[in-house]
Amino acid sequence: MTDFTMEKGADGVAIITWDVPGKSMNVMSMEAWPVLEGLVDDALADDAVKGIVITSGKEGSFAGGMDLNVIAKMKEMAGDNPAQGLMDGLMNMHSILRKIERGGMDDKNKGGKPIAAALPGTALGIGLEIPLACHRIFAADNPKAKIGLPEIMVGIFPGAGGTTRLVRKLGAMGASPLLLEGKLNDPKKAKTAGVVDEVVPADELIAKAKEWILSEPTFVKPWDEKGYKMPGGAPYHPAGFMTFVGASAMVNGKTQGAFPAAKALLSAVYEGALVPFDTALKIEARWFTNVLMNPSSSAMIRSLFINKEALEKGANRPDVPDHKVKKVGVMGAGMMGAGIALVSAMAGMEVVLIDQKQEAADKGKSYTADYMDKGIKRGKATEEKKEKTLGLITATTDYAALEGCDLVIEAVFEDPGVKAEVTKKVLEAVGDDCIFATNTSTLPITELAKASDKPEQFIGIHFFSPVEKMMLVEIIKGKETGPRAVAKALDYVRQIRKTPIAVNDARFFYCNRCIIPYINEGIRMVSEGVAPALIDNAARQLGFPVGPLQLVDETSIDLGAKIARATRAAMGDDYPDEAVDEVIFWMEGEGRLGRKANAGFFDYDEKGKRQGYWAGLAEKYPQAEDQPDLIEVQHRLMFAQVLEAVRALEEGVLEDIREGDVGAILAWGFAPWSGGPFSWLDIIGTPYAAERCDQLTEAHGARFTCPDLLREMADKSQSFYGRFGSQAEAA
């Protein structure tokens, strides 16, 4: 069976059905293109065929896009001249889609046959680019369907004509949310946006498409007719010029120039709008080739699609039977506990939410009610869904309600004594098989497990705040944690539709181990007289969502001081961050505790909006006359993090570099364009990384000392994915 098949009806309509064997959703492969072209050629040449409908054999979906595993390998497949190979492959795709778009018409737009796309549901990426080449797009009225071009989210942009066609169909302004933000719409909103032409009942989808085909419609695309004018104006039109100026400012404002795909997309749109359609397709292909040749795109695709999907499917899950959670207990109804209860109930689990006082437990449950109310206002939820979700949550003070729980997650105050007391009370109330998880960001799991008489059933589950928004969950294995506990934690994270990474127990685990040096390096530079704006903007120009000073304000300065004191007590004479503590403890003493106090590194107005850096900072730490080079600041911030990632791998805290890369991007927004710490080191090369470590060590201190593993790899000119990638794929 091939990916595409065709059936010619007695009514003169040929139905081409896309149905990839063994896949739940269609994805496009390189081998499928000539098959599609051959069927289109056959139908266009057959006098008995009046028109064509292209649809899907998958219930509820048309296509999920191009197989990103193929895109990731396109350069390797392209031979000795990869850029030319990529360009040739793209232009071949364009010629096939152009053949569909022209429908067999001659140069004078005469003759030809109409071709309609009939979408049963979701149509993403190439799954929308093919319909955009058709003459009319029919979509089934399927509220769960998502229609759009999300390529920008994984470091590329629509490169099979989607960029050029959508801009010519909607205008640059109308197309920008779909292209630059990867916005997805349900069918009705896609019609309102002008992406699809008709939304029809699902059981009438093919009939309506056939009806249009047989109505002898006019089907020449607007851009193939004389006198075509782009909606909103082309770049040389005053209105269009202002659109492109605004779009350029928006893209650079949001990306700070760190994401090559966004800039390339805007260039393809602008340049393509100045020339005839077929030339615009060549320009789009050249810019798409440019992006694919950039190592950033390969790294983003690998981390944000291939690796992320593998981890979500249980790449590192122990080989034990299914451990899906049926009933979960949540200890502590504060912000974290309330968030955990929310996502668990939304996943359909029965939830017991316990706090010391009934009022606190009820308040924790009301967090779900408030969240659902906001969803109802946005049209994302219903009253029925709200009542069903709330009905799954029991808010109580009674530990006996935990009976029957197969997982309990403790999210109480970050104090070992308090956590130990709760652990013992829980274990008295639950069955022998119940897995106990502690939500902590810093406390060692192995030590906390001593409160349990079953340490093999004790595990760490580190959520990030706010739980419902953050996509990563860090699972921490104590020294005695068993495979059943790991499987239970991984299966639970899969149920709540988040991405897990599983690491071994160590101070700060993996994520905080890397985040804290990032924050500390920024604070250290303040003490040296580096301008705060230079520090934060240097980070933002690397693609970080916020700079280190803004981040510490958001997470609270007193929390940083608490962590610093605990770390100093644990490390003794080996503690390396006195210069950082001087700033943090002084800020704490001044009552500058961050956003929550409306006073931190930034000043805030009464509504909590940032007003600029606090003037008192410059009085205490005057800015140096000679400010450091931007690259020097950026390298200090980057190496502070990536060297900790390498040490975590070296020490066995990380067992899989995929988890290190995916975790860094999802947990704290580590330069997504780079693909993560290990991908970034591969991009700059381990020999240069080791050399730069030596330079930074000489200039700034021993914290930049090159790890032995990195030094060894540099000496052998090895890359991390070259050395460890195959091990990760085999895991």
GIQUIBEL-V143846 format. One record per residue. N is the residue number from 1. D_FIRST is the distance of its C-alpha to the first C-alpha in Angstrom with 1 decimal. Layout:
BEGIN
N_D_FIRST + N_D_FIRST
END
This chain:
BEGIN
1_0.0 + 2_3.8 + 3_6.9 + 4_8.4 + 5_8.4 + 6_11.9 + 7_14.1 + 8_17.7 + 9_20.3 + 10_23.6 + 11_25.4 + 12_24.2 + 13_22.0 + 14_18.5 + 15_16.3 + 16_13.7 + 17_11.9 + 18_11.0 + 19_9.1 + 20_8.5 + 21_7.1 + 22_10.5 + 23_12.7 + 24_15.4 + 25_15.7 + 26_13.8 + 27_15.1 + 28_15.0 + 29_14.4 + 30_16.0 + 31_12.9 + 32_11.5 + 33_14.9 + 34_14.7 + 35_11.5 + 36_13.4 + 37_16.5 + 38_15.2 + 39_14.3 + 40_17.7 + 41_19.5 + 42_18.2 + 43_19.4 + 44_22.6 + 45_23.4 + 46_23.0 + 47_26.5 + 48_25.3 + 49_23.4 + 50_26.0 + 51_24.0 + 52_20.7 + 53_19.7 + 54_17.4 + 55_16.5 + 56_14.5 + 57_12.6 + 58_14.6 + 59_17.9 + 60_20.9 + 61_19.4 + 62_18.0 + 63_17.6 + 64_19.6 + 65_20.0 + 66_19.3 + 67_18.5 + 68_22.2 + 69_21.5 + 70_20.3 + 71_23.4 + 72_25.6 + 73_24.6 + 74_24.6 + 75_28.2 + 76_27.5 + 77_24.7 + 78_27.1 + 79_29.3 + 80_33.1 + 81_33.5 + 82_31.3 + 83_32.8 + 84_32.1 + 85_28.5 + 86_27.9 + 87_29.6 + 88_27.6 + 89_24.3 + 90_25.5 + 91_26.9 + 92_23.6 + 93_22.1 + 94_25.2 + 95_24.9 + 96_21.5 + 97_22.8 + 98_26.0 + 99_24.3 + 100_22.9 + 101_26.4 + 102_28.2 + 103_26.0 + 104_27.3 + 105_31.0 + 106_33.7 + 107_36.2 + 108_38.3 + 109_35.6 + 110_35.6 + 111_32.8 + 112_29.3 + 113_27.0 + 114_26.8 + 115_23.7 + 116_23.6 + 117_21.8 + 118_21.4 + 119_21.4 + 120_21.1 + 121_22.7 + 122_22.9 + 123_22.3 + 124_23.5 + 125_23.8 + 126_21.2 + 127_20.1 + 128_23.5 + 129_23.9 + 130_21.2 + 131_22.9 + 132_26.2 + 133_25.3 + 134_24.6 + 135_27.7 + 136_27.8 + 137_26.4 + 138_26.2 + 139_26.0 + 140_26.0 + 141_29.2 + 142_27.9 + 143_30.8 + 144_28.7 + 145_26.5 + 146_27.3 + 147_27.1 + 148_28.3 + 149_28.3 + 150_29.2 + 151_28.8 + 152_32.6 + 153_32.6 + 154_30.9 + 155_32.9 + 156_31.0 + 157_30.9 + 158_28.4 + 159_27.9 + 160_25.3 + 161_27.9 + 162_28.2 + 163_31.8 + 164_33.0 + 165_31.5 + 166_32.6 + 167_36.1 + 168_36.4 + 169_35.3 + 170_37.4 + 171_40.0 + 172_40.6 + 173_42.3 + 174_39.7 + 175_36.8 + 176_38.6 + 177_37.9 + 178_34.1 + 179_34.2 + 180_37.0 + 181_36.7 + 182_33.0 + 183_34.0 + 184_31.4 + 185_32.1 + 186_31.0 + 187_30.0 + 188_33.7 + 189_35.1 + 190_32.4 + 191_33.7 + 192_37.3 + 193_36.6 + 194_35.1 + 195_31.6 + 196_29.9 + 197_31.4 + 198_31.0 + 199_30.5 + 200_29.8 + 201_29.3 + 202_25.8 + 203_25.6 + 204_26.7 + 205_24.4 + 206_22.3 + 207_25.4 + 208_27.6 + 209_25.2 + 210_25.1 + 211_28.9 + 212_29.5 + 213_27.4 + 214_29.4 + 215_32.7 + 216_32.9 + 217_33.3 + 218_34.8 + 219_32.1 + 220_33.5 + 221_33.3 + 222_36.9 + 223_36.8 + 224_36.0 + 225_39.2 + 226_42.7 + 227_44.8 + 228_42.1 + 229_43.7 + 230_42.0 + 231_42.6 + 232_45.4 + 233_46.4 + 234_45.3 + 235_47.0 + 236_49.9 + 237_50.6 + 238_53.1 + 239_50.9 + 240_47.9 + 241_50.0 + 242_51.1 + 243_47.5 + 244_46.5 + 245_49.7 + 246_49.0 + 247_45.3 + 248_46.4 + 249_49.1 + 250_46.7 + 251_44.1 + 252_46.8 + 253_48.6 + 254_45.6 + 255_44.2 + 256_47.5 + 257_45.6 + 258_43.8 + 259_40.2 + 260_39.1 + 261_36.1 + 262_38.3 + 263_40.7 + 264_38.1 + 265_36.5 + 266_39.9 + 267_40.6 + 268_37.4 + 269_38.3 + 270_42.0 + 271_41.6 + 272_38.7 + 273_40.8 + 274_43.5 + 275_41.4 + 276_39.2 + 277_35.6 + 278_33.9 + 279_36.4 + 280_35.8 + 281_32.1 + 282_33.4 + 283_35.8 + 284_33.2 + 285_31.0 + 286_34.2 + 287_35.1 + 288_31.6 + 289_31.8 + 290_35.3 + 291_34.0 + 292_31.2 + 293_33.9 + 294_36.1 + 295_35.8 + 296_36.3 + 297_32.8 + 298_31.2 + 299_33.5 + 300_32.9 + 301_29.1 + 302_29.5 + 303_32.1 + 304_31.3 + 305_27.5 + 306_26.2 + 307_29.3 + 308_30.2 + 309_26.8 + 310_27.0 + 311_30.5 + 312_29.6 + 313_27.0 + 314_29.7 + 315_29.5 + 316_33.1 + 317_33.3 + 318_35.1 + 319_33.2 + 320_34.8 + 321_33.6 + 322_32.9 + 323_36.0 + 324_35.2 + 325_38.6 + 326_39.8 + 327_43.4 + 328_44.8 + 329_48.4 + 330_49.5 + 331_53.0 + 332_54.7 + 333_54.2 + 334_55.0 + 335_52.6 + 336_50.2 + 337_50.3 + 338_49.9 + 339_46.8 + 340_45.3 + 341_46.1 + 342_44.5 + 343_41.1 + 344_41.1 + 345_41.8 + 346_39.3 + 347_36.7 + 348_37.9 + 349_40.2 + 350_43.6 + 351_46.1 + 352_49.8 + 353_51.6 + 354_55.0 + 355_57.9 + 356_61.6 + 357_62.6 + 358_61.0 + 359_61.5 + 360_59.5 + 361_56.7 + 362_56.6 + 363_56.6 + 364_53.5 + 365_51.8 + 366_52.9 + 367_50.8 + 368_47.7 + 369_49.4 + 370_50.2 + 371_46.8 + 372_45.2 + 373_47.9 + 374_46.9 + 375_43.2 + 376_44.4 + 377_46.3 + 378_43.3 + 379_41.1 + 380_39.0 + 381_40.4 + 382_42.0 + 383_45.2 + 384_43.2 + 385_41.1 + 386_44.5 + 387_46.1 + 388_43.2 + 389_43.2 + 390_47.0 + 391_47.0 + 392_45.2 + 393_48.0 + 394_51.3 + 395_54.0 + 396_56.8 + 397_59.3 + 398_58.9 + 399_57.2 + 400_56.9 + 401_54.1 + 402_51.9 + 403_51.7 + 404_48.1 + 405_46.8 + 406_44.2 + 407_44.6 + 408_47.8 + 409_47.9 + 410_51.4 + 411_52.1 + 412_55.9 + 413_58.4 + 414_57.9 + 415_60.6 + 416_60.2 + 417_62.9 + 418_61.5 + 419_58.0 + 420_59.4 + 421_61.3 + 422_58.3 + 423_56.2 + 424_58.8 + 425_59.1 + 426_55.3 + 427_55.0 + 428_57.8 + 429_55.9 + 430_52.3 + 431_50.9 + 432_50.7 + 433_46.9 + 434_47.0 + 435_45.9 + 436_48.4 + 437_47.4 + 438_49.9 + 439_49.2 + 440_51.3 + 441_51.1 + 442_53.7 + 443_55.1 + 444_54.1 + 445_51.8 + 446_53.4 + 447_56.8 + 448_55.7 + 449_54.1 + 450_57.6 + 451_58.3 + 452_55.7 + 453_56.3 + 454_52.6 + 455_51.8 + 456_48.4 + 457_47.4 + 458_48.7 + 459_46.6 + 460_46.9 + 461_44.7 + 462_45.8 + 463_44.9 + 464_45.7 + 465_47.6 + 466_46.8 + 467_44.4 + 468_42.3 + 469_41.8 + 470_41.4 + 471_37.8 + 472_38.9 + 473_40.3 + 474_42.0 + 475_42.1 + 476_45.0 + 477_45.3 + 478_48.9 + 479_50.1 + 480_49.8 + 481_46.8 + 482_44.4 + 483_40.6 + 484_40.5 + 485_42.3 + 486_39.9 + 487_36.9 + 488_38.7 + 489_39.4 + 490_35.9 + 491_34.4 + 492_37.0 + 493_36.3 + 494_32.6 + 495_33.7 + 496_35.9 + 497_33.1 + 498_35.0 + 499_34.3 + 500_36.2 + 501_37.7 + 502_39.5 + 503_42.6 + 504_45.6 + 505_49.1 + 506_51.4 + 507_53.8 + 508_51.9 + 509_48.6 + 510_46.2 + 511_46.1 + 512_49.8 + 513_50.6 + 514_49.1 + 515_50.1 + 516_53.8 + 517_54.4 + 518_52.9 + 519_55.4 + 520_58.2 + 521_57.8 + 522_58.2 + 523_61.2 + 524_62.7 + 525_62.5 + 526_64.4 + 527_67.2 + 528_67.3 + 529_67.8 + 530_64.4 + 531_63.9 + 532_61.7 + 533_59.9 + 534_59.0 + 535_57.6 + 536_55.4 + 537_54.3 + 538_53.5 + 539_51.0 + 540_49.6 + 541_49.1 + 542_47.0 + 543_44.7 + 544_46.3 + 545_46.5 + 546_50.2 + 547_52.8 + 548_54.5 + 549_57.6 + 550_55.9 + 551_53.7 + 552_56.7 + 553_58.3 + 554_55.2 + 555_55.2 + 556_59.0 + 557_61.6 + 558_63.3 + 559_60.0 + 560_60.0 + 561_63.6 + 562_62.9 + 563_60.1 + 564_62.4 + 565_65.2 + 566_63.1 + 567_61.5 + 568_65.0 + 569_66.3 + 570_63.5 + 571_63.6 + 572_67.4 + 573_68.5 + 574_65.0 + 575_64.3 + 576_63.5 + 577_63.5 + 578_67.2 + 579_67.0 + 580_64.2 + 581_66.1 + 582_69.2 + 583_67.3 + 584_65.5 + 585_68.6 + 586_70.7 + 587_68.2 + 588_68.2 + 589_72.0 + 590_72.1 + 591_70.0 + 592_67.1 + 593_64.3 + 594_61.5 + 595_60.0 + 596_60.9 + 597_64.5 + 598_64.2 + 599_65.5 + 600_63.9 + 601_63.2 + 602_62.8 + 603_65.1 + 604_63.7 + 605_64.9 + 606_65.6 + 607_62.0 + 608_60.7 + 609_59.6 + 610_60.0 + 611_63.0 + 612_63.0 + 613_64.1 + 614_67.2 + 615_70.3 + 616_71.8 + 617_69.2 + 618_70.5 + 619_74.1 + 620_73.3 + 621_71.1 + 622_72.2 + 623_69.6 + 624_70.2 + 625_71.3 + 626_68.8 + 627_65.3 + 628_62.6 + 629_59.9 + 630_56.7 + 631_54.5 + 632_57.0 + 633_56.6 + 634_52.9 + 635_52.7 + 636_55.1 + 637_52.9 + 638_49.6 + 639_51.0 + 640_52.8 + 641_49.4 + 642_47.2 + 643_49.8 + 644_49.8 + 645_46.0 + 646_46.5 + 647_49.3 + 648_47.2 + 649_44.6 + 650_47.4 + 651_49.0 + 652_45.9 + 653_45.9 + 654_42.5 + 655_40.1 + 656_37.1 + 657_37.5 + 658_34.6 + 659_36.7 + 660_39.6 + 661_37.8 + 662_36.0 + 663_39.1 + 664_41.4 + 665_39.5 + 666_39.1 + 667_42.5 + 668_44.9 + 669_42.9 + 670_43.3 + 671_42.6 + 672_38.9 + 673_38.5 + 674_39.2 + 675_36.5 + 676_39.3 + 677_42.2 + 678_40.4 + 679_38.2 + 680_41.4 + 681_43.1 + 682_40.3 + 683_40.6 + 684_44.3 + 685_44.2 + 686_45.9 + 687_48.8 + 688_49.7 + 689_49.3 + 690_51.7 + 691_54.2 + 692_54.1 + 693_54.8 + 694_57.9 + 695_59.1 + 696_58.5 + 697_60.3 + 698_63.3 + 699_63.5 + 700_62.7 + 701_62.9 + 702_61.4 + 703_58.6 + 704_56.6 + 705_57.1 + 706_54.0 + 707_52.3 + 708_52.4 + 709_48.6 + 710_48.3 + 711_51.1 + 712_49.5 + 713_46.2 + 714_48.1 + 715_50.0 + 716_46.7 + 717_45.0 + 718_42.2 + 719_40.0 + 720_39.2 + 721_35.4 + 722_35.9 + 723_38.0 + 724_36.7 + 725_33.2 + 726_31.5 + 727_33.6 + 728_32.4 + 729_28.7 + 730_29.4 + 731_31.4
END
